[in-house]
Amino acid sequence: MYRLDPRYTPAPQAAFHTGWQAVTSQLPYDSAVVAIEGPPSVDWSLLADRLAHELTERGTPVTLLDIRSHYAPPALVRSRTERPADADDPYFRKLADNPLDDLFETLPVSAPPAEGLLLVYGPGAALVDHDLLWYADVPKRYAEAAVGAGEAGVNLGLPGEKPDFRRLFYIDWPMIDRHRDSLAHRLDAWLDMQSPDHPAWVDGAGLRATYAALARKPVRTRPYFNSTPWGGHWAQRELGFNPDARNTALGYELIAPEAGILIGTGPQAQAEVPFQLMCVLEPLSVLGAQVHARFGTSFPIRFDYLDTVGGGSLSVHCHPKESYMRERFGWAYTQHETYYLTRGSTDTKVFLGLREDADVDAFRKEVERAITDGVPMDPEDHVLAFPADEGQLFMIPAGTPHASGAGNLVLEISATPYLYSLRFYDWLRPGADGNPRPLPYEHGFANLETGRRGEAVARDLVQKPRTLREGTGWREEVIGGLAEMFYEVRRFVLDAGAEAADDTQGRFHILNVVDGEGVTVHTAAGDRHELAYAETLTVPAAVGRYTLRAAGGGPVRVVKAFVR
């Protein structure tokens, strides 16, 4: 059965505590400066009040210093972090490369008080001199929800101001992530603030030991589905996700910049820690030497779901070509994608590539009329449509126009960059706020791949499976590979009870059960991990040899992706 909360036991030496009293008991009694770092989406006022209350109750004097009160004026913060070249782009920004120091004109001086504790808290607290460093966190989905709700103070360095998604995605998150990653090797503790009345705390050395153990065995990140105007209901009906939400659209199975790993012993004693930190602390074990040399600590492949079952078609869009992505947007590599049809039919569609007779100028004029005058267009006048045959993989190199039609469940196997969808047409559909959804079509036409069209699309991008190797009751197929895309997608087909051996050979694998009851993954080191239908699993490079054992109820198909 699909697990909504895959959870892993912390390392034996890890100290794990929950609740404010237990968390506060980990603070020293003697004179010290304690810095508590973290993103703006943490409820910092509550955190400071609760710690101060508990410290006072136990008789420890405490002085509070909210680092946010020392930020530079908002106009200066904006001038330092927002590029003038992005001012006229209402959709995107180049990823910020600023240090967190840019939030300040001068940092406050911190010195241990004569007695008790000085508690410095908020984004940037680690920049002051300190004796102890904690990191308080909530997953990024909380920040997205807060911006969507219009909560002030969510954007980094701009307390009290109206929130902005562009700033969150392209400025705040790169700055916060880079800062957090730089602290990972010396954090004294991690504090999960998802339950404000019941926080979870793990010591820094224990957290690093836990990551070291998880980096050498199969691990699954905590899944999550959000809602969008096009979303369907498959994940609500089949997996039990967000039953009260309007839909389940984009499923975060493994999107490294946002993914979390649950560690703990149960729902009331667990912390969600970033998957990305495991890549920072254990890059050779997770990624492998060659992938690490190529991508640094960026985990370069993502798995997510696009649920349009009972929903609408996605927008027709493309993604930036590599040079455009690097120079205009700041990612070192680009967003090549594939669509695997976990659920589809001959009656539903996947839009992919240009028609042989497509006129790009006419395409642009129709897009502009749709935007300015609300005139509907038929994308199939310009873009090919293929039957969404279940089990088919569609290759989508950067610059290729594409969309999943209504009625499909797509497992999107993609390069990790995911914040640059260059939309051409969105069916005149309003967004959640009732306004037309943004259509950055000029970026789209600047990146549109016009050379691959017609028969070349069907030949190159809708590939037939090719058996690579096989054994008793199983085979491994290549279902998608292009020279211009840095990763390859394969599929295991196993009879009930069959076993297939594999080896990471020094680079991570990602697995997803696309059909059947599931498999058990057994590693050469003796680790065992169940993987049910629709679940995604990372097999770190350090695992080496492992075996897939199919459940006994019927045939099983498992998709695998890896960096070539």
N, C-alpha and C positions, 0 to 999 in steps of 0.2 A: 504494500500500500504506500502511496506517495506520502512522504514525510514533509509536513509544513515546517517542522522545527528540528532538522538534523543537529545533533548536539554531541560534543566530544568532551571527554573527561580531561580536566587540566593535568599538567605534569604533576607527579607525586610531590615534588618539592614546592609547588605553587601554594601560596596562601590565598584563600578565597573567602571573602566575607560579604554579607548583604545586610542592609539596613543602616540607618544613620549612626546609631550608637556603635555598632561594630566597625563601621568605616572610620568614625572619628577616633576610635581607640587605636588606630594605626598611626595617628599623628603623635609627634614627640611631645613630652611635657616641658622639656628645657627650652631655653631661648633659641629660636630658629626662624628663618624665613622659609615659608612654604609657598611655592609657585604652583598654581593650578591652571594649566593651559587647556585650550580646546577651542572648538568652533563657536561662532555667534549663536547658533541654534540651541545651545545648552541654556537652560534656565539658570543664569548666573546669580540672579538675586536670590532665588530659592536656595541654591547651593550654599551661598555665603551665609544666609540666615540660618540654615539648618546646622552647618558646621559650627558657627558661632554659638548657637544655642547649646549644642552638645558640649563644646569646649567649656563654656561657662558653667554648665551643670556639673562637670567633673572638676571644676576649680582651676582651669587653665586660662589665664588672661589672654585675650585675643584682640589684635588690631586688624581691621580689614582695609585693603587697598584694591579698589576696582580699577584695573589697568585701563579700562575703556575711558575713564575720566581724563586720561592723559593723551588721548589721540590728538593728532593735529586737527585743525579745523577741516570740516568736510570738503570745502573747496580745494584745499591743499591735498587731501587724500585723493580726491578725484583727479587732480592734475597730475599726480604722481603715478596713478595706477591705470588711467584711461588714455589710450593712444589717440592723438588727434586724427590719425588716419581712419579710425573706426567711427568717428563722430557722425558720419553720414550714412552708416550702415545700421538700419533699425533692427536687424536680425541677429547678427553675430559680432563677436570681437575676437581678436587674436588672443590666444592663451597668455595670461599675464605671467611674467617671469620675475616679478618683484619679490624682494625679501619682505618679511613682515615688519622689518624696521621702518619701512616707508610709511607706516601708519603713524609714526611719531616724529615730532620735531626734536624733543628731548625725552629720554626715559627717566622715570622717577628713580631716586636713589633709595635703595632698600638696604636696611641694616637690621640685624637681629635686635629685638627690643631687650631691655634690661631683664625682663621676665616674660614668659609666655611666648606667644607666636605672632608673627606678622604673616597674614594670609593674603597673598597677591593673587588675584584671580581674573580670568577673562582671556580673550585671544591676544597673545603677545606677552602673557605673564612670564613665560620662560626667558624672555629677553633681559629681565632684571636679575641681579645677583640673588642667588637662592641657595639654601642648604638641602632642600628636598623638592623633587619635581613630580607632580601628578599630571595625568592627562584625563580630563573629563570629556565625554563624547556622547553623542547620539548619532545614529546612522543618517546618511545624507537625505533619505526620504523624508525625514522630519523637516529639514530645511526647505525642501521643495513644497511640502504641505504648508509651511508657514508663509512662504512667499505667495503661494496660491491664495491663502487666506488674507493676504494684505497686512501681515503682522509687521510692525515697525521694528527696526533694530536687527533684522536678520542678515543684512549685508555687512560684510566685514569693514570695520572702520567708520561706519556711518550710523551710529546709534540714533534712534528716533526718526530716521528717514523712511519714506515709503519704499518697500522692497522691490527688487527688480531681478527678473530671471536671468537676463543677459549678464548682469554683474555677478550673480551667484555662480553661473556655470563657467564663465570665461575668465573671471578675475578672482573671485573669492576662493573657489575650490582649488585652482592650481596653487594659489599662495598658501592656503591652509595645508594642503596635502604635502607640499614641498617642506614646509616648516615642521609638520608632524613627523614626516619621514626622517628628517634630520635629527629628531629627538629620540627616535625609537631605541637606539642602542644604550641610552642612559636614563630612560624613564624609571622612576622609583615605584610607580603604580599606575594602573589604568582604572578609571571609574566610569561605569556605564550608567548614564542618567536617563535611560528610557522610562523607568518607573521612578518618578521624582520622590515618591514616598518610600521607595524600597530600592536604593541604588545597589549596584554590585561592584565589588572592588577586588582586583587581583594585583599582587605585587609585581613589579617590573621584571625581576629576575625570573619569577615563576612564569610570567607571560612569555618571555623569550624562550624559556625551556619548553613551554607548551608549543610555541610556533616551531621550534627545532624538531620536536617529535612529529607534529602534523605534516611538516615539509617532507617527511620520509615515508608517508603512507597515503593511501587514497583519502580524499577529503571532499565534502560537499558543502557549498555555501548555503546560507539561509535564503530561500526563494521569496519573491515578493511580486505581486501584480499591481499595476496602477490602472487608472481609468482614463480614457480619452474619448473624444467624440466618435471615433470609428470603432470602438471596442466591442467585442463579442461577449459570450457568456459560457464558453466551454470550460474555462478554469473554475468558474463558480460552480457549475453543475458537476464536473468530473473530479475536481481536486479539492473543492470546499474553500476556495479562496474568496475573500471579501464578499460574503453572501449578501450583504446589505448595500454594496456599492452599485453604481449604475451599470457597470460592466467590468470585465477584466480584459485589458487590452495588451499592454506590454508586460511580459513576464520576465523578471530579472532572475534568471537561473544562475548565470555567472557573468557579471559585468564588473570586471576587477576594480575600477575606481570607486564603485559603490557597494560591492559585495561584502558581506560580513560572515564570519564564522562564529557559531554559537559554542561557547565553552561553559561547562558547569555540570551540575548533577541533576537538574530538573527545572521546570518552568519558573519556580520561585528562587532558584539559585543558579542563574546563568548570566553571562555577559556576552554581548556581541562585539567582536573585535574585527578590525578591517582585514580582509584578505590581502590587501595591498601591502600591509606591514610584514606579512610572511614573505612576500617577494623581496622586500627591502632587507629583512634580517637574514633570509636564507635563499639568496638568489640562485646559487649553484644547485642547491637541492631541488628547488621548485622548478626553475626554468631550464637548467642545464647550462653548461659552459658556453656552447655555441649560441644559444638563444639569448643568454645574458649578454654576451659580447655584442650581439646585434641590436638588442632592444633595451639594454640596461636593466632596470628593475620594473619596466612596464610589462605587464602580462598581456601579450599581444592578441589573444583570441577571446572572443566572448560568445556565449550561448544565451539566447533569449527567445521568448515566445511572442508571436504576433497572433492574437486571438481575434478573428473576425467572424466566428461562428455565431450567427444571429446578430451580427453587427454590420458594418459597412466596409466598403473598399478603402484601403489606405490611399493617401495622396500619391499621385504619380510624381516621382522625384528621382534624383540621382545624388551621388556623393562626390566630393572634390577629388580631382586627380591629384597625384602625389605632390607634384611641384606646387600646385595651388594650395593644397592643404598645408604644406610646410611653410611656404612664404607668406601666405595671406592669413592663415589661422594658427600656425605655430606647432602643429603636431609633426613629429619626425616621420611618421608613416601614415598611410591613409586608410579609408574605410571600404576596402573590398568586402563584399558580402556573398553569402549563398542563402537560398531558401530551401529548406527540406520540408516537404509536405507531409507532416505527421498525420493530418486529417485533411482530405481534399476529395475531389470527385471530378468526373468529366464534365459536370455541369457548372463547376466554379472555375475561376480564372487566375492566372498569374500574368501580369503585364511585364514585358521584358524586351528591351531593345527596340530599335527603329524599324519600321516597315521598309522594304526595299525602295518604295516610291515616296518615302517621307520627304516633305518639303519643309526644311527647318524654318524658313522665313514664314511660311503659312502657319506652322506650329506656334511660333512666337506670337503672331498676330492674334490667333485664337486664344492663347493664354492671356494676352493683354486685354482682349475684349471681355474675357471672363472676369478678370480682376476689376476693370474700370466700369464695366456696364452690366455685370452679372449675367452675361450671355453664356449658357451652358455649352460645353463642347463634348465631343466624343473622343476620348483618348485613342481609341482604336483606329481613328483616321490617320494617326501618326505612329502609334506604338503597337507592337505585336502583342497578341494575347494567346496564351497557351492553356490547354486544359490543365487544371491543377491536380494531376494524377497523384494519388496517394503513394508516397515512397519515392517520388521524383525529386532530384536535387537540381536547382536552377543556380547557375553561376552568375554573379553580378559584379563584374569588375567596376572600379570607380569610373564615373562618367556615364554609366549605362542607365537609361531611364527604366524604372521598374515600379511595381506595386503588387501587393497581394490583394486579390479581389475578395469580396464578401463571401463568407461561408467556409473559410479555411482556418486551419491551425498550422502556422508556419513555425518550425524550429529555425531561427535565424542563426547561422553559424558565420561569424563575421570577424573582421579585424576590430580591435577594441575601440578606436575612436568612434564616438556615437552621438555627438552633439551637433553635427553638421548635415542635416537633411535639406537638400536644395529642392524645394517643391516647385513643380510647374502648375499642378492643378489639383484641387481638393474638393471637387464635386459641389462647389458653391456652399460648402458646409460651414456653419458657424462654430466657433470655439466654445469652450465652457462658459465664457463671459458673454456670449451672444454676438460677439463681433466676428467678422470674417477671420479665419485663421491666416496667419502670416504666410506669404508665398514669396520666398526669395528667388524668384525666377531668373533674375539677371545673373546671379551666381550660378544657377542651374544651366543656363545657356552658355555661360563662359566655360563650363566643364563638360558639356554634352559631348559624348563620344559619337561622332557622326559616321565613322568609318566602318564600324561593325553593324551591319543591318541585314535584314532579310534572311536568306539561307545561312549566312555566316553565324547569325544568332542561334538558330536551331542547331547547327553543327557544333559550335564551340561552347555554347552556354547551357545546352540541354543535353547533357552527355548520358550515354547508356552505361550501366555498370560493367566493369571489367574485372573478372575474377583474378585476384593476385596470387592467392594460395588457398589450399583447402585440406581438410582432413576428415576423419570419420564424423559425420553429422554436422559439419560446419564448413564455412568458407568465408574468406575476407575479400571484399570487393573494393575497388576504387570507384567512387561514384562522382568525384569531381576534382579536377586539378587543371590549373592553367599556369603557364610559365610566368605570367605577369602577377600572379597572386602568390604570396609567400607561404600559404598554408594549403594543406590537402585534406580532403574529406573522404573517409572510407566507411565501410559498413560490414559488420559481422552478421552473418545469417546462421543461426544455430538451431538445430533440432532440440526438442525437449530433452533435457538431461545431458546435452553434449557439452564438451569442454574444448576451449580454444586457447592456446598459449600465445602470449605476446611479450614484447620487450620494449621499454621506452627508449632504449639505446641512447640515453643521455639527453633526451628532450621530452618535455611533458606531453601527456595525452589528455584529451577531454572526451568523456564518454556520455552518451545519452541513450536510454532505452526507448526506441521509437515504436516498438511493436512487441506484444507479448507480456508475460507476467514480470519478467525481470531476470537479473543475473546476480551471482555472487562473485565478487572479485577477490581472488586469493593471491597474495604476493609471495615472492620467494623468501621474504623475511618472516613470514607467518602471519601477517595481518590479513584481516577478512572484512569485507565491506559489502553489505547488501545494496543493490541498486534496483529500484522498482521502475515500473513503467512511467515515463515522462520525467524522471529524475536525471540530473546532470552530475557528473563526478569528475574531479580533477585527479589525475594520476601523476604526481610529481616526477620529475626526471630521475630523482634518486631512487625511485621504486625499482627500476630495472625490470626483471622478469616478473610477469603476473599471468594469471589464468582467469578466463571468464567461464563460469559454469552456469548454464541456462537452467531456469526453473523447470520443474517437471510437467507443467500444465499444457505445454504446447510450444510451437516455434517462437523464437525470440530474435529480434533484430536490434542491433546496437550500432549507433553511429559513432565514429571516432574522428577527431580532428587533431592535427599537430602541425608544427612548423616544419617545413621541408628542410 
